[in-house]
């Protein structure tokens, strides 16, 4: 189960991001892009709370609550100031019309029944509330590399020589994922009732070079390896 993998390697998750500091900074900037004054907010699959702690420190953006299935990750996130409920995105009771913002940051690929999780997000949002969904798209350079690495089972293959990131994402986490395309996630959001879509993206360089500079978000979802989708509950 995925929570067991993240329990076992909770510290390695943060270590990977900290080794890829410019990738981390680029992704945090994208997360912050749509989160001006998020109000009472929920991070679904908050992990270790790394992103949330950086958002608070560097952007003055406060994410109040989190849901996380991994006990190890949840403990770290709690120490970082999040109020964390331990449970899965599909099964946890979020409550009804109590949040202003719900965020799925990098978690859609780890949620088996994403449609159910998005339905729950819609119900827990107040009218006029916002959802922000961020992930590596299946059609992106990273997504294609990750799927290939998953099929082969290792980064130690000639296919990846000079093609993967110098500090590649651990195979342990890749094996637990299911990457979805941006159009697929848009359709799921529409089916859950969301409207008024906006898009932003980052990590537009090839994976081998994406940690060389910090990128600021740009509109759209046609060239970024990390994409943010914003939508509203009317």
C-alpha positions as CSV (number, residue, x, y, z in Angstrom):
1,X,0.0,0.0,0.0
2,X,1.2,3.5,-0.8
3,X,1.0,4.8,2.8
4,X,3.4,2.0,3.9
5,X,5.9,3.2,1.3
6,X,5.7,6.7,2.5
7,X,5.8,5.6,6.1
8,X,9.1,3.8,5.4
9,X,10.6,6.5,3.4
10,X,9.1,9.7,4.9
11,X,12.4,11.4,5.4
12,X,13.7,10.5,1.9
13,X,10.7,12.4,0.4
14,X,12.0,15.6,1.9
15,X,15.6,14.8,1.1
16,X,14.8,14.4,-2.6
17,X,13.1,17.8,-2.7
18,X,16.0,19.5,-0.8
19,X,18.5,18.0,-3.2
20,X,16.5,19.5,-6.0
21,X,16.2,23.0,-4.5
22,X,15.4,24.8,-7.7
23,X,12.8,22.3,-8.7
24,X,11.3,22.7,-5.2
25,X,11.3,26.5,-5.4
26,X,9.7,26.4,-8.9
27,X,6.9,24.1,-7.7
28,X,6.3,26.1,-4.6
29,X,6.0,29.2,-6.7
30,X,3.4,27.4,-8.8
31,X,1.4,26.3,-5.7
32,X,1.4,29.9,-4.4
33,X,0.3,31.3,-7.8
34,X,-3.5,30.7,-7.2
35,X,-3.4,30.7,-3.4
36,X,-3.7,34.4,-2.5
37,X,-5.7,34.5,0.8
38,X,-6.9,30.9,0.8
39,X,-8.9,31.2,4.0
40,X,-9.8,28.0,5.8
41,X,-7.9,25.5,3.6
42,X,-7.4,21.8,3.3
43,X,-4.3,20.1,1.7
44,X,-5.4,16.6,0.6
45,X,-2.4,14.3,0.8
46,X,-0.3,16.9,2.6
47,X,2.6,14.5,3.0
48,X,5.3,15.9,5.3
49,X,3.9,19.5,5.1
50,X,7.1,20.6,3.4
51,X,5.3,22.7,0.8
52,X,2.9,24.1,3.3
53,X,5.7,25.2,5.6
54,X,7.6,26.9,2.8
55,X,4.3,28.7,1.7
56,X,3.9,30.0,5.2
57,X,7.6,31.1,5.6
58,X,8.2,32.6,2.1
59,X,4.8,33.6,0.8
60,X,2.8,34.2,4.0
61,X,0.2,31.8,2.8
62,X,-1.3,29.6,5.5
63,X,-2.8,26.2,4.8
64,X,-4.7,25.3,8.0
65,X,-5.6,21.6,7.6
66,X,-4.3,18.4,6.0
67,X,-5.4,14.9,5.2
68,X,-2.6,12.3,5.0
69,X,-2.7,8.4,4.9
70,X,0.9,7.9,6.0
71,X,1.4,8.0,9.8
72,X,5.1,8.9,9.3
73,X,4.3,11.8,7.0
74,X,1.5,13.1,9.1
75,X,3.7,13.2,12.2
76,X,6.2,15.4,10.4
77,X,3.4,17.7,9.0
78,X,1.9,18.1,12.5
79,X,5.3,19.2,13.8
80,X,5.3,21.8,11.0
81,X,2.0,23.3,12.2
82,X,-0.7,21.6,10.2
83,X,-3.8,20.1,11.8
84,X,-3.7,16.7,10.2
85,X,-6.3,14.0,9.9
86,X,-4.9,10.6,9.2
87,X,-6.8,8.9,6.4
88,X,-7.2,8.4,2.6
89,X,-8.5,11.0,0.2
90,X,-11.3,8.6,-0.8
91,X,-12.5,7.5,2.6
92,X,-12.0,10.5,4.9
93,X,-15.0,12.6,5.9
94,X,-14.0,16.1,4.9
95,X,-17.2,17.7,6.2
96,X,-19.7,19.8,4.2
97,X,-19.3,23.4,3.0
98,X,-16.6,24.3,5.6
99,X,-13.5,25.1,3.5
100,X,-12.7,28.1,1.3
101,X,-9.9,26.3,-0.5
102,X,-9.0,22.7,-1.2
103,X,-5.6,21.8,-2.6
104,X,-4.3,18.6,-4.2
105,X,-0.5,19.2,-4.6
106,X,1.2,16.4,-6.3
107,X,-1.2,13.9,-4.9
108,X,-3.6,13.0,-7.8
109,X,-1.2,10.4,-9.1
110,X,-1.2,8.7,-5.7
111,X,-5.0,8.6,-5.3
112,X,-6.6,5.5,-6.7
113,X,-10.2,6.8,-6.9
114,X,-9.5,10.4,-7.8
115,X,-13.1,11.0,-8.9
116,X,-14.4,10.2,-5.4
117,X,-11.8,12.4,-3.8
118,X,-12.8,15.3,-6.1
119,X,-16.5,14.8,-5.3
120,X,-15.6,15.0,-1.6
121,X,-13.6,18.2,-2.3
122,X,-16.6,19.8,-4.0
123,X,-18.9,19.0,-1.1
124,X,-16.5,20.3,1.5
125,X,-16.1,23.7,-0.3
126,X,-18.3,26.7,0.5
127,X,-20.1,28.2,-2.5
128,X,-17.5,30.3,-4.3
129,X,-14.7,28.1,-2.9
130,X,-11.7,27.2,-4.9
131,X,-9.9,23.9,-5.7
132,X,-6.3,23.9,-6.9
133,X,-5.0,20.6,-8.4
134,X,-1.3,20.3,-9.2
135,X,0.6,17.4,-10.6
136,X,3.1,16.0,-13.1
137,X,1.0,15.4,-16.3
138,X,1.2,12.0,-17.9
139,X,2.0,13.7,-21.3
140,X,4.9,15.7,-19.9
141,X,8.6,14.9,-20.1
142,X,8.7,13.9,-16.5
143,X,5.5,11.9,-16.8
144,X,6.9,9.9,-19.8
145,X,10.2,9.3,-18.0
146,X,8.5,8.2,-14.9
147,X,6.3,5.7,-16.7
148,X,9.3,4.3,-18.6
149,X,11.3,4.0,-15.3
150,X,8.3,2.2,-13.7
151,X,8.2,-0.3,-16.6
152,X,11.9,-1.0,-16.4
153,X,12.0,-0.9,-12.6
154,X,15.2,1.2,-12.3
155,X,16.9,4.4,-13.3
156,X,20.1,2.4,-14.1
157,X,19.5,1.9,-17.8
158,X,21.0,3.3,-20.9
159,X,17.7,4.9,-21.9
160,X,18.1,7.4,-19.0
161,X,21.8,8.3,-19.6
162,X,21.9,12.2,-19.9
163,X,18.1,12.2,-20.0
164,X,16.9,11.9,-16.4
165,X,17.3,14.5,-13.7
166,X,20.7,14.2,-11.9
167,X,18.9,13.4,-8.6
168,X,16.0,11.4,-10.0
169,X,12.8,10.8,-8.1
170,X,13.0,7.5,-6.1
171,X,11.7,4.5,-7.9
172,X,10.0,3.5,-4.7
173,X,7.6,6.4,-5.1
174,X,7.2,6.1,-8.8
175,X,6.0,2.5,-8.4
176,X,3.1,3.7,-6.3
177,X,1.9,6.2,-8.8
178,X,-0.6,6.5,-11.7
179,X,0.1,9.6,-13.8
180,X,-3.0,11.2,-15.4
181,X,-3.1,13.7,-18.3
182,X,-4.2,17.3,-17.7
183,X,-7.3,16.8,-19.9
184,X,-8.3,13.7,-17.9
185,X,-8.2,15.7,-14.6
186,X,-10.1,18.6,-16.2
187,X,-12.9,16.1,-17.2
188,X,-13.0,14.7,-13.6
189,X,-13.3,18.2,-12.1
190,X,-16.1,19.1,-14.5
191,X,-17.9,15.9,-13.6
192,X,-17.6,16.9,-9.9
193,X,-19.3,20.2,-10.7
194,X,-16.4,22.6,-10.9
195,X,-16.3,25.5,-13.3
196,X,-14.3,28.7,-14.3
197,X,-11.0,26.9,-15.0
198,X,-7.6,28.6,-15.0
199,X,-4.2,27.0,-15.7
200,X,-0.6,27.7,-14.9
201,X,2.6,25.7,-15.3
202,X,6.3,25.4,-14.5
203,X,9.4,23.2,-15.1
204,X,9.5,23.9,-18.8
205,X,13.1,22.7,-19.3
206,X,14.0,19.1,-20.0
207,X,14.2,17.1,-16.8
208,X,18.0,16.8,-17.1
209,X,18.2,20.6,-16.8
210,X,15.1,21.6,-14.7
211,X,17.0,22.1,-11.5
212,X,19.5,24.6,-13.0
213,X,17.2,27.6,-12.4
214,X,14.1,28.6,-10.5
215,X,11.2,29.2,-12.9
216,X,8.2,31.5,-12.3
217,X,4.7,30.2,-13.3
218,X,3.4,30.9,-16.8
219,X,-0.1,30.5,-18.1
220,X,-1.4,27.3,-19.7
221,X,-0.6,23.6,-19.5
222,X,1.0,22.8,-22.8
223,X,4.7,22.8,-22.0
224,X,5.2,22.4,-18.2
225,X,6.2,19.3,-16.3
226,X,4.2,20.6,-13.3
227,X,0.7,22.0,-13.9
228,X,-1.8,23.8,-11.7
229,X,-5.5,23.7,-12.4
230,X,-7.7,26.2,-10.5
231,X,-11.5,25.8,-10.5
232,X,-14.5,27.2,-8.6
233,X,-17.6,25.8,-6.9
234,X,-20.5,28.1,-7.9
